[in-house]
Amino acid sequence: MKKTPDNQQEAPKDIIACSLKMLPQNQWIAASETAVRINPANKAHLHQLRQALPPGTLTPEHLALITAKRWPSTGVSLTVSFLEAIDPALATRILSHMNAWGQYCNAKFNQVSANGQVRISLLGNGYWSYLGTDILHIPAGQATMNLQGFSMGTAESEYHRVVRHETGHTLGFPHEHTRSEIVNRIDPAKAKAYFLANDGWDANMVTAQVLTPLDDSALIETAHADPNSIMCYWLPASIMKDGVAVAGGTDIDAQDQQFAGMVYPLPLKPVFKEHKDIKLEKVETKEKNEKIEHKEKVEIKEKNEKIERKEKLEKIERKEKNEIIEHKIIDHKLFDNKISDIVPVHPVNPVIGSTSSQVPSGLEERVQQLEALVTSLTSFIDSSLRPDLGQGALSNE
């Protein structure tokens, strides 16, 4: 199906539109059983379908075709591989846009080297993907998604418009243009003729894919159709009763975000903890605080002990230093006293007389006694204080 501006019949040649890929008809029933087994909510609501469809339309194949193909509501985690050799930067870029859905719902895509659940080809024709759980029925080695010609040179807007759209199909989201608000605007006869000519669909296929309102089939929960949804593609004005084409979306919009979050809710962050967890947390916190306090006490004690040892050592050093000084002072005083006892000081001149006539009688003997005394004191008198008292030094004075 080609995408064109509102009042044109032909799409610009550089724009490729999505064609939702379908399994062969002989696999429809098996695929629907797989979908219901994976997510029981996929089962079609028969009473609504009987009201929506003409008598005789509800065949087993038709019922299988309109069965939803969503993954479990608990979340989606799928592996992705590429069928051709690919630049790692290109693979990373494609995966980043696939995982853009993960901002709004519980969905994640992880790249693997081969045999991924989602297998992407860049060489096939067009942009397409199988719907949701249908990818599990595609044989190994065959693509479940095609991104024709995508490269690092592809415009960023195309990554938003195409990769995110095709990933939406892989998540099980059908085209938004099959909503009653849009379907009711479609002329059935013109639509059947248009899709027969452009996609080769027969009347029953067009009825199932285009003319059956999905909200009447209980497959869509949002209140109103969103013509700007990333899952809504262009419909030509020529098949619309009002002559106005459906523009289609270029990125995941607010309603897409709300819908995806409703189908695959993001995990809730725990607000309340169980009593057991709270009690255990309190015990762990108490033990942690006790360890911190003990460590701080030990550090303070060691610091104080270090300071005390240092002060004691300084005190001992000061005491020893003072004792040495005091000892020297005592030695000096003792020496001075001995000198004054032996050698009387002249009443006028303290220096011993300069002539032999001034030396008192018996001085020679007393000088000898002084010299003997000086010799005996040399063991404890500082060497710098020793007088130069050679033999007869005073007698020569």
Secondary structure as UniProt FT lines:
FT   TURN            6..7
FT   TURN            13..14
FT   HELIX           25..27
FT   HELIX           28..38
FT   HELIX           40..42
FT   HELIX           46..52
FT   TURN            55..56
FT   HELIX           60..65
FT   TURN            73..74
FT   STRAND          76..82
FT   HELIX           88..98
FT   HELIX           99..103
FT   STRAND          107..111
FT   STRAND          118..121
FT   STRAND          127..130
FT   HELIX           132..137
FT   TURN            140..141
FT   STRAND          145..147
FT   TURN            148..149
FT   TURN            152..153
FT   HELIX           156..158
FT   HELIX           159..163
FT   HELIX           164..170
FT   TURN            171..172
FT   HELIX           176..178
FT   HELIX           180..183
FT   TURN            184..185
FT   HELIX           188..199
FT   HELIX           203..206
FT   HELIX           207..211
FT   TURN            214..218
FT   TURN            227..228
FT   TURN            230..231
FT   HELIX           237..239
FT   TURN            241..242
FT   HELIX           254..263
FT   HELIX           275..342
FT   HELIX           356..358
FT   TURN            361..362
FT   HELIX           363..377
FT   TURN            378..380
FT   HELIX           383..385
FT   TURN            391..396
//
